[in-house]
Amino acid sequence: MEQPSHELKTLFDQLGLPSDGKAIDDFIMAHPLDPNTKLVDAPFWSDQQQDLLREWLLADGEEAVLVDQLNVRLHDGK
């Protein structure tokens, strides 16, 4: 199983989710996204989590890279 980058811990912390490596892997395996679902539109996010993800994407910096990493992993399911 792919080990999450250290930075994904920061994103999960900001989302208010458990952020150790196993918790991140477990979350990703439990929430796979089909190719037609955008990350920010996934039904498992709270309104606050969706707002944070949108904000980080619009920041177009390191934060956007982290959201993109999560997006890829959720769509790959690993």
Secondary structure, 3 states (H helix, E strand, C coil): CCCCCHHHHHHHHHHCCCCCHHHHHHHHHHCCCCCCCCHHHCCCCCHHHHHHHHHHHHHCCHHHHHHHHHHHHHHHCC
